[in-house]
């Protein structure tokens, strides 16, 4: 069976599934954090949104670089933001800002982005 991945041309970061999934995660985070207490605006809300947005931003910036090594470094930065985001969301759940269903949904999305990101990083290491 032919390798269909050879037929896919990445013209921009927008073509990367991992970037699309990271953006979906970030949008969901923005929607859910709207219901957090106002006193968290410059605390937990800001931390969560920054960590989430940095995932997609690092993927995009890395894809725009000229070398695979630079791209891998930015992907590593994106991957580093995942456990940071997970930690902030765990705290949000434990203090009652997220319910069980929301927390489970976000953990699932974080895992999915992480799996795709790891796969992309492995494929770049083969080059």
C-alpha positions as CSV (number, residue, x, y, z in Angstrom):
1,X,0.0,0.0,0.0
2,X,1.5,3.4,-0.9
3,X,2.4,5.9,1.8
4,X,-0.3,8.6,1.4
5,X,1.6,10.9,3.8
6,X,4.0,11.5,0.9
7,X,1.1,13.1,-1.0
8,X,0.3,15.7,1.7
9,X,1.9,19.1,1.2
10,X,2.1,21.3,4.3
11,X,1.9,24.9,3.0
12,X,1.3,26.5,6.3
13,X,0.8,25.8,10.0
14,X,-2.9,25.8,9.3
15,X,-2.5,22.5,7.4
16,X,-1.2,20.7,10.5
17,X,-3.9,18.6,12.3
18,X,-2.0,19.2,15.6
19,X,-2.3,23.0,15.2
20,X,-6.0,22.7,14.4
21,X,-6.6,20.5,17.4
22,X,-4.6,22.9,19.6
23,X,-6.7,25.8,18.4
24,X,-9.9,23.9,19.1
25,X,-8.6,23.2,22.6
26,X,-7.8,26.9,23.1
27,X,-11.2,28.1,22.0
28,X,-12.9,25.6,24.3
29,X,-10.6,26.9,27.2
30,X,-11.6,30.5,26.4
31,X,-15.3,29.6,26.5
32,X,-15.1,27.6,29.8
33,X,-13.0,30.2,31.6
34,X,-15.6,32.9,31.0
35,X,-17.6,31.4,33.8
36,X,-14.7,31.5,36.3
37,X,-14.9,34.0,39.1
38,X,-13.9,37.6,38.2
39,X,-11.2,37.6,40.9
40,X,-9.4,35.0,38.8
41,X,-9.2,37.3,35.7
42,X,-5.5,38.1,36.4
43,X,-4.7,34.8,38.1
44,X,-5.9,31.4,37.0
45,X,-7.8,32.5,33.9
46,X,-4.8,34.4,32.5
47,X,-2.5,31.4,33.3
48,X,-4.8,28.9,31.7
49,X,-5.4,31.0,28.6
50,X,-1.7,31.8,28.1
51,X,-0.7,28.1,28.4
52,X,-3.4,27.0,26.0
53,X,-2.6,29.7,23.4
54,X,1.1,29.0,23.6
55,X,0.6,25.5,22.4
56,X,-0.8,26.5,19.0
57,X,1.5,29.5,18.8
58,X,4.6,27.5,19.2
59,X,3.5,24.9,16.6
60,X,2.8,27.8,14.2
61,X,6.1,29.6,14.9
62,X,8.1,26.3,14.6
63,X,6.4,25.4,11.3
64,X,7.5,28.8,9.9
65,X,11.1,28.1,10.7
66,X,13.5,27.0,8.0
67,X,15.0,23.9,9.7
68,X,13.6,20.7,11.1
69,X,15.8,21.2,14.2
70,X,14.2,24.6,14.9
71,X,10.7,23.2,14.3
72,X,11.4,20.4,16.8
73,X,12.5,22.9,19.4
74,X,9.2,24.8,19.1
75,X,7.2,21.6,19.2
76,X,9.1,20.7,22.4
77,X,8.0,24.1,23.8
78,X,4.4,23.4,22.8
79,X,4.6,19.9,24.4
80,X,5.9,21.6,27.6
81,X,2.8,23.8,27.8
82,X,0.6,20.7,27.9
83,X,1.4,19.6,31.5
84,X,1.3,23.2,32.6
85,X,-2.2,23.6,31.2
86,X,-3.2,20.2,32.7
87,X,-2.0,21.4,36.1
88,X,-4.0,24.6,35.9
89,X,-7.1,22.7,34.8
90,X,-6.6,20.2,37.7
91,X,-6.5,23.1,40.1
92,X,-9.6,24.6,38.5
93,X,-11.4,21.3,38.9
94,X,-10.3,20.9,42.5
95,X,-11.5,24.3,43.6
96,X,-14.8,23.9,41.8
97,X,-14.4,26.1,38.7
98,X,-14.8,23.1,36.4
99,X,-17.2,20.3,36.8
100,X,-16.2,16.6,36.3
101,X,-17.5,16.5,32.7
102,X,-15.7,19.7,31.6
103,X,-12.5,18.5,33.3
104,X,-12.7,15.1,31.6
105,X,-13.3,16.7,28.2
106,X,-10.3,19.0,28.5
107,X,-8.0,16.2,29.7
108,X,-9.1,14.2,26.7
109,X,-8.3,17.1,24.3
110,X,-4.9,17.6,26.0
111,X,-4.1,13.9,25.5
112,X,-5.1,14.0,21.9
113,X,-3.0,17.1,21.2
114,X,-0.1,15.4,23.0
115,X,-0.3,12.2,21.0
116,X,-0.4,14.0,17.7
117,X,2.4,16.3,18.8
118,X,4.6,13.3,19.8
119,X,3.9,11.6,16.5
120,X,4.9,14.7,14.6
121,X,8.1,15.0,16.6
122,X,8.9,11.4,16.0
123,X,8.4,11.8,12.2
124,X,10.7,14.8,12.2
125,X,13.4,12.8,14.0
126,X,13.4,10.3,11.2
127,X,14.5,13.0,8.7
